[in-house]
Amino acid sequence: KAGRIVCAPYQPHSIPIELYVNGSYYGCYTLTEHVGIHNNCVDEDDWSVMLELDSYFDETYKFHSAFFGLPVNVKNPDFSEEGCPITLSEVKNDWNEFEDQLRRKKDLTEHLSIDTFAMFMFMNDLCGNTELNHPKSTFLYKPHGTDRFIFGPGWDFDWGFGYETNGRYFVTYSYKTIGVMNGTGNTFFSAMMSHEDILRQYYFLWKNFVENNGLEELLNWMDDYYAYAKPSYEHSKQNGLSNYSYASYFETFKTWLKNRVDYIYNNLTVFDVPLGIDFFCSFNILRL
């Protein structure tokens, strides 16, 4: 939802469900789309490139990047498929050219969609998702026939919401997402978040989110989601699959989120950027 508020493309949906297998109750789960190049996730040409930065490094096609040593897994396309118009070497060269521009602090606009990267970092920072440091479960893609990498969709936030710092959710809100652990992802994303063009777009998103009631929209959505899923939570607890006090846990979460927004916004590098009159899905007034 946070990604959708700032118009990040192709964000997965979250549908709460109760799972039964052969009549046996297995509790409450979240149903969502599988990340990939297809029409119910990243709806782009079949020959589009999708990469996953992940230290498991377990795909058929993969490489370590030249400058930051990132574990780059190629999720799409399958280069062995007949008619594939691109090669692994071309993908690797494109990525390394992007990294070279980044390490030399040069203009990134030929290689990176800066506005969508800011959206990607917005939702990860808002939730304190530390998966980026390894990195793990970090997706990006490049539509076939284009030159710029687009970060997203957002995925795998179980190490967010303060968990990394003390092993419990919704306790510590005042920490930096990048830098809480060592890893090639930490080095790479630290470089990204020190680039002035990215920082300017990032500040623009946060300023408009805060001053155009983005947090209120997010909290209202959370209230609706919780109200819809509450019977499922209670059912799970009654069946001994959970021991949470969901009502109090939910209020703790909202308090954590409000504090998190205040902390991030008050510690941003400030730029002179416009305030969008109709911000939501109108981010392109500062498109870089």
GUVEX-386649 format. One record per atom (N, C-alpha, C, CB): x, y, z. Coordinates in steps of 0.05 Angstrom, whole numbers, plus 5000, padded with zeros to 4 digits. Glycine has a CB too. Example, Ala and Ser with C-alpha at 12.3 -4.5 7.8 and 13.67 -1.06 7.14 Angstrom:
<pts>
526448865156;524649105156;526449345156;522649115181;525749555142;527349795143;525850015157;528249885114;
</pts>
This chain:
<pts>
501749765000;500050005000;501750255000;498150005024;503950255016;505750485016;506850534989;507950445037;507550324975;508650354948;506550464929;509550094937;504050384932;501950484914;501350784920;499350324918;501650864944;501051144951;502951334936;501351194981;505451244932;507351414917;507551314889;510051404931;505751144880;505551054852;507750884842;505351294835;509050734860;511050534851;509650324834;512450404876;510750264811;509450084792;509449794801;510650104765;507349644794;507149354796;507549254825;509249224779;506349394844;506549294872;504649064876;505849524892;505548854890;503748624896;501348704913;505348394909;499248554911;496948584928;497148404952;494348524912;495748474973;495748304998;492848235004;497048455022;492247975002;489547885007;489647685031;488247754982;488347755053;488347565076;486547335071;487547715102;487447095077;485846855072;486146665096;486746705046;484246485099;484546255117;484946005100;482046235136;486845845108;487745615092;486745355104;490745615089;485445205087;484644925094;485844735074;481444895095;486944515083;488044315065;486644045072;491144285068;485043945053;483543695058;481943715083;485543455059;480743945087;478943975110;480344055136;477443735115;482944055137;484444125161;485244425160;487043955164;484844555183;485344845184;488244905190;483544965207;489445075173;492245145175;492745435183;493645085149;490745585190;491145855199;490746075178;493845885211;491546315185;491246545167;493846605153;490246795183;493646675127;495946725110;495346975093;496546475092;497347055079;497047275059;497447155031;499047505065;495547205014;495747114986;496647354969;492947004976;498647304952;499747524936;500747404909;501947674951;501347584890;502347494865;505247394867;502147724844;505947214850;508747124847;510247334832;508846844833;512647414841;514147614828;515347494802;516447714846;514947644780;516047554755;515047724732;515347254750;515947664708;515047804684;512547654673;517247814662;510247744681;507747624672;505547824677;507147354685;503147764667;501047974666;499748024693;499047904646;500347874714;499147944740;501348024759;497547714751;503648114748;505748234765;507048454749;507848014776;509548404739;510848604722;509948544693;513948594725;507948694684;506648644659;508248774636;503748744659;510448654629;512248754608;512748534587;514948854620;514048604566;514748414544;516148174556;516448554523;515647934543;516847694553;519947694553;515947464536;521147864536;524047874534;525148094553;524947934506;523548204570;524548404589;526348264609;522148544604;528148414620;530048304640;529048344668;532848434636;529048134684;528548164713;530848054728;525848024721;531848204747;534148134763;533348114792;536548324759;534647944807;534347934836;537047944849;532747674844;537448154865;539948174881;539547994906;540648464889;540947774907;540447584929;542947414934;538047404922;543747414959;546247284967;546046974965;547047364994;543646864962;543446574958;544646494931;540446494959;544546684911;545946644886;545446374874;549046684890;542846314869;542046044862;540546014836;540345934884;540646214819;539346194793;541246074772;538346474783;540145974750;541745864729;543646064717;539945744707;542546304712;544146524701;544646734723;542646654676;547146794727;547846974749;550747074745;547646824776;551347294759;554047394759;554447574783;554647554732;556947614791;557647814811;558448074797;559947714830;557348294805;557848544791;560748634796;555948754801;561748794777;564548864775;565549044798;565148994749;563949224807;564949434825;564049394854;564149704815;561549304858;560549274885;560348974893;557749394888;560948794874;560948514881;558148404888;562748464903;556048524876;553348444882;552748174870;551348654872;551248004884;550347754872;547847804855;549647544895;548147804829;546047874811;544947624798;546948074789;542447554805;541147324794;539247404771;539547164816;539347274749;537547344726;535147164728;539047304699;532847284733;530247144735;528947114707;528347274754;529447304690;528247314664;530147484646;525347434664;530447404620;529247174606;530946924610;529047234577;529946704598;531446454595;533146484570;529546204595;535746524573;537446564549;537546334530;540246644558;536846094540;536945854523;534445834506;537245604540;532445994511;529945974496;530446074467;527746134509;529245934448;529646004420;528546284415;528145794402;530146444401;529346714393;529946924414;526446714388;531246844436;531847044456;533747264444;533246914481;532947514445;534447724430;536747844446;532547944423;537147754471;539347864487;540947634499;538148054509;543347704509;545147504521;545747584550;547647484504;546747394565;547647444592;549847654593;548547184605;551647634573;553847834572;552848114569;555747764549;550748154553;549648414549;548348524575;547548414527;546948344589;545748424614;547848504634;543948204626;549948334636;552148384654;553548654648;554148154653;554048704622;555348954614;553649194621;555948954584;551049174616;549249394622;549349464652;546349334614;549249254669;549249294697;551949424706;548749034712;554149324696;556749424704;557149714695;558949244693;556049784672;556150064663;554650244683;555050094635;552350154692;550850304712;552450334738;548150154718;553650114747;555250124772;557650314768;556249844779;558850314745;561150484740;560350784742;562350434713;558050844731;557051124734;556551194763;554451154717;555451004778;554751054806;557351094822;553150814817;559250924819;561650944836;563251204830;563550704832;562951304805;564251554798;562451794802;565151544769;560151744814;558251964821;557452124797;559352144843;557051994774;556252124749;553252114746;557651984725;552252234725;549352234719;548451954714;548752414694;546251874728;545151604726;542751574708;544451504753;541851794697;539151784683;539151604659;538352064676;541451554646;541351374623;541151084631;543951414606;541651014656;541750734665;539650674686;544450674676;538450874699;536750824722;534351004721;538350874748;531950894727;529551054732;529751154760;526950884727;530551414763;531151524790;528551554806;532551794787;526451634793;523951674809;522951414820;521851804791;522951204805;521950944815;523950824836;521450744793;526550884833;528350794854;527750934881;531250844846;527051194879;526351344903;523851224916;525851634897;521951134899;519451004909;520150744923;517450954886;521950594911;522850334922;524150374949;524850194903;525850574952;527150634977;525250744997;529550824973;523250894988;521251005006;519850785021;519151174990;518850575007;517350375021;519150195038;515850195001;521650145029;523449995045;524350135070;525849915029;524850395067;525650555091;523250595110;526650825082;520950645099;518550675116;518250435134;516050725099;518650195123;518249945138;520749845151;517149735119;523049985147;525549905159;526449635149;525249905188;526049585123;526749315112;529749285108;525149265086;530949125124;533949095123;534848875104;534949045150;533048745089;533848545069;535848665049;531448435055;535648925045;537349055024;540349035031;536549345021;540949015057;543749015065;545348775055;544049035094;543948535054;545448285047;546648305019;543548055048;545248344997;542348374994;540848114991;541648564970;538248114997;536547884991;533847994981;536147715017;532547834964;529847884955;529448174944;527847834977;531448274930;531448544920;531148534889;533948704928;528748604879;528148574851;528348834836;525348454848;529048804810;528949024792;528648914764;531549204794;527849084745;527448984718;528049204698;524548884714;528349124673;528749314651;527049224628;531749324643;524949374622;523149294600;524649264573;520949504596;523849064558;525149004532;525149254515;523848764518;527449314503;527649544485;528249814499;525149564470;528549804525;529250054540;531950034552;527050114562;532950254564;535750264574;535950284604;537150494561;533750344618;533950414646;532850194664;532450674652;534350134685;533449944705;531350074723;535749834722;529349914731;527150004748;527049824773;524350004733;527449934796;527449774821;524549704830;528949914843;524149454838;521649364847;520849114832;519449574843;518648984839;516849064861;518049014889;514248894858;516849144909;517749094936;516948814945;516449294955;518748684960;518348404967;519848334992;519148224943;518748155008;520148025030;520848225052;522647885020;518948295068;519348505089;519348385117;517148715087;519848125119;519748005146;522048095164;519847695143;524148205153;526348315169;526048625171;529048245158;523548715171;523049005173;521749065200;521349095151;520749305202;519049395225;520549375252;516549235226;523249425251;524749425276;525949155284;523149525297;525248945269;526048675277;529048635278;524748465259;530448745259;533348695256;534848785281;534348835232;533948995294;535549115316;535348955342;534649395321;533148815347;532848675373;531148425372;531748855393;530448335348;528948085346;526048095353;530247885362;524948335356;522148375361;521048605343;521548435391;518648575333;517548775316;516449015332;515348655299;516449245319;515149495329;516249595355;512249435331;518849565359;520149665383;521949895377;521649445398;524049845360;525950045353;525250175326;528749935352;524550425326;523750555301;525950745290;521150715305;527750835307;529651045299;532350925292;529951245322;532450795269;534950685258;534950705228;535250385267;537250695216;537450705187;537150435175;540150835179;535550415154;535150165140;537850055129;533150195118;539350235116;541950165105;544050215126;542450325079;545750005131;547950045149;547749885175;548250325156;545549745179;545249595204;546749335204;542349545210;547749255180;549349005178;551249035155;547548755175;553348875154;555248875132;554148705109;558048775141;554948775085;554148625062;554548795037;551148535064;554748665014;555148814990;552748994984;555548624966;550348914993;548049084990;548249345005;545548934998;549349325029;549749565045;551549765030;551049495072;553749665019;555649845005;554349964980;558149684996;552849804965;551549894941;549350104947;550349664926;547550034965;545350224971;546250474986;543150084987;548450455001;549550695013;550550884992;551850615033;551850774971;552750944949;550351064934;554450774929;548250904930;545851014917;544651244933;543750784913;544451204959;543151404976;544951634984;542051275001;547351654971;549051894974;549152054948;551851804983;547651954927;547652094901;545652324903;546951894878;546452554895;544752794899;542152784884;546253044891;542152684860;539652664844;537652484858;540152564816;538552264869;536752074883;535752204909;538251814889;537552324924;536752454949;534652674945;539152564964;534852814923;532953034917;530152914912;533853204893;530052704895;527552574889;526352434914;527852364866;528152324930;527252194955;525952394974;529652054968;527252624976;526152834994;523452924983;528053064996;523252954957;520653034944;518452844952;520953044914;518952584950;516952384957;516052414986;517952104952;518052435004;517352445033;515952705039;519952425049;516752925028;515453185034;512553175026;516853415019;511953065003;509253054993;507652835008;509152994963;508852625016;507452415032;506652535058;509352175036;508352675071;507752795098;505753025096;510352885111;506253205077;504653445076;502053415061;506253665064;501653185047;499153135033;497652895045;499653085003;498052855071;496552655086;496852365077;493652725085;499252305067;499752035059;499651835082;502452015045;500651915105;500551745128;497651685137;502151865152;496051885135;493251845142;491951645123;491652115141;492551665098;491451475078;492351185085;492251545049;494951165092;496050905098;494850785124;499150925101;494450955144;493350855169;490350775165;493551075191;488950925149;486150855143;485950585129;484751075126;487750535111;487850285097;488450055117;489950285074;490350105135;491049905155;488649845173;493350005173;487150045181;484749995197;482749815182;483350265204;482349875156;480449715140;481449425137;480149845112;484049395132;485249135129;484948975155;488249155121;485549105177;485348965203;482448875209;486449145225;480549055204;477748995209;476848755192;475949245203;477748745167;477048525150;478248265159;477848585121;480748275167;482248025174;481947945203;485148065168;480748115220;480648055249;479247785255;479048275263;477047715243;475847455249;477747215243;473347415233;479447255222;481347045216;483447025237;482647105188;484447245247;486447245269;485247105294;487247535276;482847175300;481547065324;481146765321;478947205330;480346685297;479946395291;482546245294;478846365262;484746365284;487346235286;488146205316;489446405271;487646405331;488346395360;486646185374;487846675373;484046175368;482345975380;483245685374;479446015371;484445655351;485345385343;488245325352;485145355313;489345505369;491945455380;494345505361;492145185390;493845645339;495945695320;497345965324;494845685292;496346115344;497546375350;496846445378;496446595330;498646595391;498146695418;498246995420;500046565438;498147135397;498347425398;495747555408;498947525370;496047785421;493747955427;493648155404;494048095455;492148095383;492248245358;491448535361;490548115338;489448595378;488548865380;490749045391;486048875399;492048965412;494149125424;496649135405;494949025452;497148905392;499448895373;499049085350;499748605363;496549105341;495949285319;496349575327;493049235309;495449655351;495849925360;498849985364;494349965387;500349795373;503249835375;504549885348;504549585389;503549735328;504549765301;504050045291;503249565282;501650155295;500950415285;502650635298;497950475289;503050605324;504750795339;507650785328;504750735369;508650535323;511350505312;511550645285;511950215309;509450615268;509550725241;509551035242;507150625225;507851155260;507851445262;510551545271;505651535282;511751415291;514351495300;516451465279;515151335325;516151255263;518051205241;517951425221;517450935228;515551505213;515251725194;516551985204;512251775187;515952045229;517152295241;520252275241;516152335270;521252045249;524152015250;525452055223;524851745262;524451915203;525651935176;525452225165;524351735157;523052335167;522552595155;524352815168;519652675157;524752795194;526352995208;529352955205;525652985237;530152735191;533052685187;533752675157;533752425200;532052775140;532652775111;534453005104;530052785095;536052975082;537353195069;535253365055;539553095049;535153625062;532953795052;533753925026;532354015073;531853925007;532254054981;529854244976;532453844958;530254434958;528054604950;526554464928;529154884940;524254334935;522654184916;519854274917;522853884921;518254244896;515454324896;513754144913;514454334868;511554254922;509554094936;507254044917;508454244962;506853794910;504753724890;501953784900;504953444882;500453934883;497653984891;496053734892;496354184871;496453564872;495153294872;497453094870;493153264848;498653044893;501152884893;500852604885;502452904921;498852464896;498652174893;498352104864;496352064910;500151954854;500351874826;500852114808;497851734817;502052324819;502852554803;505752624808;501052794809;507352424814;510152464822;511852574799;511352204831;510852554774;512452624751;513152924749;511152524727;512053084767;512753374766;515653414773;510953534784;516953214785;519853234791;521252984780;520353254821;520252884757;521452634746;524252694736;519652534723;526052524743;528852544734;529652314716;530852554759;
</pts>
